[in-house]
Amino acid sequence: MNTPYDRVAYPSSVFTQTHPERLAVLALLAGLEPVDPRHSRILEIGGGDCLNLLSFAAMWPDCSAHGFDLSQIAIERGSRIAEAAGLDNVSLAVEDIMEAHRRYPAGSFDYVIVHGVYAWVPPHVREACMELVAHVLSDHGIAMISYNAMPGGHVRLIMREMLFNIVDGIDNFEERIDAARSFLEDYAKPREGDEPLAITLRQQAESMLQRPDSVLFHDELGDCYYPQRLIDVVRAGEALGLRHLTDAGRNRHLDGFLPDGAEVPEDPDEAVLRAASRDDYAALRFFRHTLFVRAEQEPDRTIDASRIDGLYLTTKLRRQEDGSFALAGDTIEIADEELATALEAAAAATPQRLAVSQVARNPEQLRVVLQLFAEWYVQLYVHPAPFPSVPGNLPQTSPLVRALLEMGELTVCTLDHALLKIEQAELRGLLLAADGQTAIPDLAAAGHGIPPEDVEAALTASAQRGLLLG
């Protein structure tokens, strides 16, 4: 079957919200017992070339990673990467969501990822997608389903109507994109007397202009777009034996929990769902990453910050001269100097992970760290980093990084589940030479364009970015 994604490839990427350790952390916070991600069975549904999945397979050699997509070209690319990387714990397939239940046995996956699918397929496929999730999810499994949410979806629907009116009758890909961009560039300009709705629509047009042509083609000009209400998604899962857990997105981690200190109502599941749904409309929410577990699981909806005490953390918060912390344009104040100093040390160590117990030493500090996690200023993990902070005697580049470099890619996927662009040809050559059998002095003597005295420092920097194996 030739799909739109075969004609126009969707960009490869990785998605923090899908990380099984993030899903496991949220389950632990609810008092559940998730499967150790390092030894888990992971399924990615509609993952394109499944680079996101391949990053988990490279990170955890003992996991079993499966993925499928309807696009043959995308799966062929993912399969080439997996083969070049020697990832024998990966299985990719060209498959239709409508038929996938025949391929995968019941209860066969501990983490199920459905990112960028649910709101972009016809209703019968959406129903089959939820049925597949319910079919394959294991007893202690966690599923993440992302989708364009209401009420923000209304805004995108208006923009789609405008764009389809502009591109009506234009079949050529390049001409459709040119016409859409020309319209968006003009429409995004503020007008005197703009009403609040017009201001919102112009902001959305500006946001659309930042997207690559392929994303604009599929997301804004695609045939299907059905933004969802949280409550409808949850009800669809409940009808199939699933239970809403919480949300994996920024500022949404605590959506599945009662307010701190609140009394537990008769039906806490319904209480947190109704509260989150009301907040969606109050905040004009555009997107959700909803987590599900099996209905037999019983999440504790009360917030207990002590449950993060045995975890690990990283942070990109940077302390300013005035003592505040900054990240991505946000500034926050941390009054507790002991905690502030510990977070400063954690930032210096990132992407290596510090034990939470090294940073938060009392219940109040744990509550602050949990809130920072909910707001994405801190990332929490179940285990230490799966990569070293310094290169070993025989440095070895991650097989996934090596495969992508050998294929001529400039952007690679690190063992820290991040994309990193390596433009320096000399560094790419050094990473390709670090095969786990060559000592650092021999790598330095071989040249690769890096001064011999700088090779160890280059390898140390590479290790710290998650490019080398332990």
C-alpha positions as CSV (number, residue, x, y, z in Angstrom):
1,M,0.0,0.0,0.0
2,N,1.4,3.4,-1.0
3,T,0.6,5.9,1.8
4,P,1.1,9.6,2.1
5,Y,4.0,8.9,4.4
6,D,5.6,6.8,1.6
7,R,5.3,9.8,-0.8
8,V,6.5,12.4,1.8
9,A,8.6,11.0,4.6
10,Y,7.8,12.2,8.1
11,P,10.9,13.5,10.0
12,S,12.7,11.0,12.3
13,S,12.7,12.1,16.0
14,V,12.6,11.0,19.6
15,F,10.0,12.0,22.1
16,T,10.8,12.5,25.8
17,Q,7.1,11.9,26.8
18,T,7.3,8.4,25.5
19,H,10.4,7.3,27.5
20,P,9.5,4.1,29.4
21,E,11.4,5.3,32.4
22,R,9.2,8.4,32.6
23,L,6.1,6.2,32.4
24,A,7.6,3.9,35.1
25,V,8.3,6.9,37.4
26,L,4.7,8.1,37.1
27,A,3.4,4.6,37.9
28,L,5.7,4.4,40.9
29,L,4.4,7.8,42.0
30,A,0.9,6.2,42.0
31,G,2.1,3.3,44.2
32,L,2.1,0.8,41.3
33,E,4.8,-1.7,40.4
34,P,5.9,-1.1,36.7
35,V,8.1,-3.6,34.9
36,D,11.8,-2.7,34.9
37,P,12.3,-0.9,31.5
38,R,15.7,-2.4,31.1
39,H,14.2,-5.9,30.8
40,S,10.8,-4.9,29.4
41,R,8.8,-5.6,26.2
42,I,8.1,-2.4,24.3
43,L,5.7,-1.8,21.4
44,E,5.6,1.4,19.3
45,I,2.4,1.7,17.2
46,G,2.6,3.8,14.0
47,G,6.2,4.9,14.9
48,G,7.3,5.7,11.3
49,D,10.9,4.5,11.0
50,C,10.8,3.9,14.8
51,L,14.0,5.8,15.6
52,N,12.4,6.6,18.9
53,L,12.0,2.8,19.6
54,L,15.5,2.1,18.3
55,S,17.0,4.5,20.9
56,F,15.4,2.3,23.7
57,A,16.8,-0.8,22.1
58,A,20.3,0.7,22.0
59,M,20.0,2.0,25.6
60,W,18.8,-1.4,27.0
61,P,20.2,-4.4,25.2
62,D,18.1,-6.7,27.4
63,C,14.7,-5.2,26.4
64,S,12.6,-6.5,23.5
65,A,11.6,-3.7,21.2
66,H,8.9,-4.1,18.6
67,G,7.4,-1.5,16.2
68,F,5.2,-1.2,13.2
69,D,3.9,1.3,10.7
70,L,1.8,1.3,7.6
71,S,4.6,3.0,5.6
72,Q,6.9,0.5,4.0
73,I,9.5,3.1,3.2
74,A,9.6,4.2,6.8
75,I,10.0,0.7,8.1
76,E,12.6,-0.1,5.6
77,R,14.7,2.8,6.8
78,G,14.2,1.8,10.4
79,S,15.2,-1.8,9.6
80,R,18.4,-0.6,7.8
81,I,19.4,1.4,10.9
82,A,18.7,-1.5,13.2
83,E,20.7,-3.9,11.1
84,A,23.6,-1.5,10.7
85,A,23.6,-1.0,14.5
86,G,23.4,-4.7,15.1
87,L,20.3,-4.3,17.3
88,D,19.2,-7.9,17.6
89,N,16.6,-7.0,20.2
90,V,14.5,-5.1,17.6
91,S,11.6,-6.3,15.4
92,L,10.0,-3.9,12.9
93,A,7.1,-4.7,10.6
94,V,4.9,-3.1,8.0
95,E,1.5,-3.6,9.5
96,D,-2.0,-2.1,9.6
97,I,-3.5,-1.1,13.0
98,M,-6.6,-2.9,11.9
99,E,-4.8,-6.2,11.6
100,A,-2.0,-5.9,14.2
101,H,-3.9,-7.9,16.9
102,R,-3.1,-11.0,14.8
103,R,0.6,-10.3,14.9
104,Y,0.9,-9.6,18.7
105,P,-0.3,-12.0,21.4
106,A,-2.5,-10.8,24.3
107,G,-0.7,-9.2,27.2
108,S,2.6,-9.3,25.3
109,F,4.0,-5.7,26.1
110,D,4.9,-3.8,29.2
111,Y,5.2,-0.4,27.5
112,V,3.0,0.6,24.6
113,I,3.6,3.9,22.8
114,V,1.1,5.5,20.4
115,H,2.5,8.9,19.5
116,G,1.2,11.0,16.7
117,V,-1.5,8.5,15.6
118,Y,-4.7,8.7,17.6
119,A,-6.1,12.0,16.3
120,W,-4.8,11.6,12.8
121,V,-6.7,8.5,11.7
122,P,-10.4,7.8,10.8
123,P,-12.7,6.9,13.7
124,H,-12.7,3.1,12.9
125,V,-8.9,3.0,13.0
126,R,-8.9,5.1,16.2
127,E,-11.2,2.5,17.8
128,A,-9.0,-0.3,16.6
129,C,-5.9,1.4,18.0
130,M,-7.4,1.5,21.5
131,E,-8.5,-2.1,21.1
132,L,-5.0,-3.1,20.2
133,V,-3.6,-1.3,23.2
134,A,-6.0,-3.1,25.5
135,H,-5.2,-6.4,23.8
136,V,-1.4,-6.2,24.1
137,L,-0.9,-4.4,27.4
138,S,0.5,-6.7,30.1
139,D,-0.8,-7.0,33.7
140,H,1.6,-4.3,35.0
141,G,2.0,-2.5,31.7
142,I,1.7,1.2,30.9
143,A,0.4,2.6,27.6
144,M,0.9,6.2,26.4
145,I,-1.5,7.6,23.8
146,S,-0.9,11.1,22.6
147,Y,-3.4,13.2,20.6
148,N,-4.4,16.7,19.7
149,A,-6.8,17.7,22.5
150,M,-9.8,19.9,22.9
151,P,-10.4,22.7,23.1
152,G,-7.2,23.7,21.4
153,G,-8.1,21.4,18.6
154,H,-10.9,23.8,17.7
155,V,-8.3,26.4,16.8
156,R,-6.4,24.1,14.6
157,L,-9.6,23.0,12.9
158,I,-10.3,26.6,12.0
159,M,-6.8,27.0,10.6
160,R,-7.2,23.8,8.6
161,E,-10.4,25.1,7.1
162,M,-8.5,28.3,6.0
163,L,-5.6,26.3,4.6
164,F,-7.8,23.8,2.7
165,N,-9.6,26.7,1.1
166,I,-6.2,28.1,0.0
167,V,-4.8,24.8,-1.5
168,D,-8.1,23.6,-3.0
169,G,-7.3,22.3,-6.5
170,I,-3.5,22.2,-6.0
171,D,-2.2,18.6,-6.1
172,N,1.5,19.1,-6.4
173,F,3.3,18.8,-3.0
174,E,5.6,21.7,-3.5
175,E,2.9,24.0,-4.8
176,R,0.6,23.1,-1.9
177,I,3.3,23.9,0.6
178,D,4.2,27.1,-1.1
179,A,0.6,28.3,-1.2
180,A,0.1,27.3,2.5
181,R,3.2,29.1,3.7
182,S,2.4,32.2,1.7
183,F,-1.0,32.4,3.3
184,L,0.3,31.7,6.8
185,E,3.0,34.3,6.5
186,D,0.5,36.9,5.6
187,Y,-2.2,35.8,8.1
188,A,0.3,35.7,11.0
189,K,0.8,39.4,10.8
190,P,-1.1,41.3,13.6
191,R,-3.9,43.6,12.5
192,E,-5.1,46.7,14.3
193,G,-8.3,45.9,16.1
194,D,-7.7,42.1,16.3
195,E,-10.2,40.4,18.6
196,P,-8.8,37.8,21.1
197,L,-9.8,34.9,18.8
198,A,-8.0,36.4,15.8
199,I,-4.9,36.9,18.0
200,T,-5.0,33.3,19.0
201,L,-5.4,32.2,15.3
202,R,-2.5,34.4,14.2
203,Q,-0.3,32.9,16.9
204,Q,-1.2,29.4,15.7
205,A,-0.3,30.5,12.1
206,E,3.1,31.6,13.4
207,S,3.6,28.3,15.1
208,M,2.7,26.4,11.9
209,L,5.3,28.4,10.0
210,Q,8.0,26.9,12.3
211,R,7.2,23.4,11.2
212,P,9.1,21.5,8.4
213,D,7.4,21.2,5.1
214,S,6.7,17.4,5.7
215,V,5.1,18.1,9.1
216,L,3.0,20.9,7.6
217,F,1.9,18.5,4.8
218,H,0.9,15.7,7.1
219,D,-0.3,17.4,10.2
220,E,-2.1,20.5,8.8
221,L,-3.0,19.3,5.3
222,G,-3.5,15.6,5.9
223,D,-6.8,13.9,5.2
224,C,-7.7,13.1,8.8
225,Y,-7.7,15.3,11.9
226,Y,-9.9,14.4,14.8
227,P,-8.8,16.2,18.0
228,Q,-10.1,14.5,21.2
229,R,-11.6,15.4,24.5
230,L,-9.6,13.8,27.4
231,I,-12.8,12.4,28.9
232,D,-13.8,10.7,25.6
233,V,-10.3,9.1,25.3
234,V,-10.5,7.8,28.9
235,R,-14.0,6.5,28.4
236,A,-12.9,4.6,25.3
237,G,-10.1,3.0,27.3
238,E,-12.4,2.2,30.2
239,A,-14.8,0.3,27.9
240,L,-11.9,-2.0,27.0
241,G,-10.6,-2.7,30.5
242,L,-8.1,0.1,30.8
243,R,-7.8,2.7,33.6
244,H,-6.6,6.3,33.2
245,L,-3.3,6.9,35.1
246,T,-2.1,10.4,34.4
247,D,-0.4,12.4,31.7
248,A,3.3,12.3,30.5
249,G,3.4,15.9,29.2
250,R,4.9,19.0,30.7
251,N,2.9,20.4,33.7
252,R,0.6,17.5,33.4
253,H,2.3,14.7,35.5
254,L,0.1,15.3,38.5
255,D,-3.2,15.4,36.5
256,G,-3.9,11.9,37.7
257,F,-3.6,12.9,41.4
258,L,-5.7,14.7,43.9
259,P,-4.5,18.1,45.1
260,D,-1.9,17.8,47.8
261,G,-3.6,17.4,51.2
262,A,-7.1,17.0,49.7
263,E,-9.6,14.6,51.2
264,V,-10.0,11.4,49.1
265,P,-13.5,11.4,47.5
266,E,-15.7,8.4,47.0
267,D,-14.5,8.0,43.4
268,P,-11.0,9.4,43.1
269,D,-10.6,8.3,39.5
270,E,-13.6,10.3,38.4
271,A,-12.6,13.3,40.5
272,V,-9.1,13.6,38.9
273,L,-10.5,13.1,35.4
274,R,-13.2,15.8,35.8
275,A,-10.7,18.2,37.3
276,A,-8.2,17.6,34.4
277,S,-11.0,18.0,31.8
278,R,-12.1,21.3,33.3
279,D,-8.5,22.5,33.3
280,D,-8.1,21.6,29.6
281,Y,-10.8,24.1,28.8
282,A,-9.6,26.7,31.2
283,A,-6.1,26.5,29.7
284,L,-7.1,26.1,26.1
285,R,-5.1,22.9,26.0
286,F,-3.8,21.7,22.6
287,F,-2.2,18.3,23.3
288,R,-2.2,15.4,25.7
289,H,-0.1,12.4,26.5
290,T,-2.6,10.2,28.3
291,L,-1.3,7.1,30.3
292,F,-3.3,3.9,30.8
293,V,-2.9,0.8,32.9
294,R,-5.0,-2.2,33.2
295,A,-8.3,-1.7,35.1
296,E,-7.2,-4.2,37.8
297,Q,-4.4,-1.8,38.8
298,E,-5.4,0.6,41.5
299,P,-3.5,3.9,41.4
300,D,-3.1,5.8,44.7
301,R,-4.4,9.2,43.7
302,T,-2.9,11.0,46.7
303,I,0.5,12.7,46.3
304,D,3.3,11.1,48.3
305,A,6.6,12.7,47.4
306,S,8.5,10.1,49.4
307,R,8.0,7.7,46.5
308,I,10.6,9.5,44.4
309,D,13.3,9.1,47.1
310,G,14.8,6.0,45.5
311,L,15.0,7.5,42.0
312,Y,17.6,9.4,40.0
313,L,17.5,12.9,38.5
314,T,19.0,15.3,36.0
315,T,18.3,19.0,35.5
316,K,19.3,21.6,33.0
317,L,18.5,24.4,35.4
318,R,21.3,27.0,35.5
319,R,22.0,29.2,38.5
320,Q,22.2,32.9,37.9
321,E,24.3,35.5,39.6
322,D,21.3,36.6,41.7
323,G,20.9,33.0,43.0
324,S,17.8,32.2,40.9
325,F,17.6,29.4,38.4
326,A,16.8,29.7,34.7
327,L,15.8,27.3,31.9
328,A,14.4,28.0,28.5
329,G,13.4,31.5,29.3
330,D,11.8,30.6,32.7
331,T,13.2,31.9,36.0
332,I,12.5,30.2,39.3
333,E,13.4,30.9,42.9
334,I,14.4,28.2,45.3
335,A,14.5,29.5,48.9
336,D,16.1,26.4,50.4
337,E,19.8,27.1,49.9
338,E,20.8,23.5,50.7
339,L,18.5,22.3,48.0
340,A,19.6,25.0,45.6
341,T,23.2,24.0,46.0
342,A,22.4,20.4,45.4
343,L,20.4,21.2,42.2
344,E,23.4,23.3,41.1
345,A,25.6,20.2,41.5
346,A,23.0,18.0,39.7
347,A,23.0,20.4,36.8
348,A,26.8,20.3,36.6
349,A,26.6,16.5,36.4
350,T,23.8,16.2,33.8
351,P,23.3,14.1,31.7
352,Q,24.7,11.8,34.4
353,R,22.1,11.1,37.0
354,L,22.3,11.8,40.7
355,A,20.4,9.9,43.3
356,V,17.4,11.9,44.5
357,S,18.6,11.2,48.0
358,Q,21.7,13.2,47.2
359,V,19.7,16.2,46.3
360,A,16.6,16.1,48.5
361,R,17.3,15.2,52.1
362,N,13.9,15.9,53.8
363,P,10.2,15.6,53.0
364,E,9.8,19.3,52.0
365,Q,12.8,19.1,49.6
366,L,11.2,16.0,48.1
367,R,8.0,17.9,47.5
368,V,9.9,20.7,45.7
369,V,11.8,18.2,43.5
370,L,8.5,16.5,42.6
371,Q,7.0,19.8,41.6
372,L,10.1,20.6,39.6
373,F,9.6,17.3,37.8
374,A,6.0,18.0,37.1
375,E,7.0,21.3,35.5
376,W,9.9,19.7,33.5
377,Y,12.7,21.5,35.3
378,V,13.9,18.2,36.6
379,Q,13.8,14.8,35.0
380,L,13.4,11.6,37.1
381,Y,14.6,8.1,36.2
382,V,14.3,4.7,37.8
383,H,18.0,3.8,37.2
384,P,21.4,5.4,36.9
385,A,22.4,6.6,33.4
386,P,23.1,3.8,30.9
387,F,26.3,5.4,29.7
388,P,29.6,6.4,31.3
389,S,30.8,9.8,32.4
390,V,34.3,9.1,31.1
391,P,35.5,6.8,28.3
392,G,37.0,3.5,29.1
393,N,40.4,2.2,28.1
394,L,38.9,0.9,24.9
395,P,36.2,3.5,24.1
396,Q,33.2,2.2,22.1
397,T,30.7,4.4,20.3
398,S,27.1,3.4,20.8
399,P,26.1,1.1,17.9
400,L,23.1,3.3,17.0
401,V,25.3,6.4,16.8
402,R,27.8,4.5,14.7
403,A,25.1,3.2,12.3
404,L,23.7,6.7,11.8
405,L,27.2,8.1,11.1
406,E,28.0,5.3,8.7
407,M,24.8,6.1,6.8
408,G,25.9,9.7,6.4
409,E,23.6,11.2,8.9
410,L,24.8,14.3,10.8
411,T,22.1,14.0,13.5
412,V,22.4,11.0,15.8
413,C,20.4,9.5,18.7
414,T,22.3,9.4,22.0
415,L,22.0,6.9,24.8
416,D,20.4,9.8,26.7
417,H,17.4,9.6,24.3
418,A,18.2,12.8,22.6
419,L,19.1,14.0,19.1
420,L,22.5,15.5,18.7
421,K,23.9,17.1,15.5
422,I,27.6,16.3,14.9
423,E,28.8,18.7,12.2
424,Q,32.5,18.3,12.9
425,A,33.9,15.8,10.4
426,E,36.9,15.1,12.6
427,L,34.7,14.1,15.6
428,R,32.6,11.9,13.4
429,G,35.7,10.1,12.2
430,L,36.9,9.6,15.8
431,L,33.6,8.2,16.9
432,L,33.6,5.8,14.0
433,A,37.1,4.7,15.0
434,A,36.1,4.1,18.6
435,D,35.2,0.4,18.1
436,G,35.8,-0.9,21.6
437,Q,39.1,-2.6,20.5
438,T,41.4,0.4,20.1
439,A,43.0,2.2,23.1
440,I,42.9,5.9,23.5
441,P,46.6,6.4,22.7
442,D,46.2,4.5,19.4
443,L,43.1,6.5,18.6
444,A,45.1,9.7,19.2
445,A,48.0,8.4,17.1
446,A,45.7,7.6,14.2
447,G,44.9,11.3,13.6
448,H,41.2,11.7,12.5
449,G,42.0,15.5,12.2
450,I,41.9,16.0,16.0
451,P,45.2,17.0,17.7
452,P,46.5,14.0,19.6
453,E,46.5,15.9,22.9
454,D,42.8,16.7,22.4
455,V,41.5,13.2,21.6
456,E,40.9,12.1,25.2
457,A,39.0,15.3,26.0
458,A,36.9,14.8,22.8
459,L,36.1,11.3,23.9
460,T,35.3,12.4,27.5
461,A,32.9,15.1,26.1
462,S,31.3,12.4,23.8
463,A,30.8,10.1,26.8
464,Q,29.2,12.8,28.8
465,R,26.7,13.4,25.9
466,G,25.7,9.7,25.9
467,L,27.6,8.8,22.7
468,L,29.7,6.0,24.2
469,L,29.0,2.7,25.9
470,G,30.1,1.9,29.4
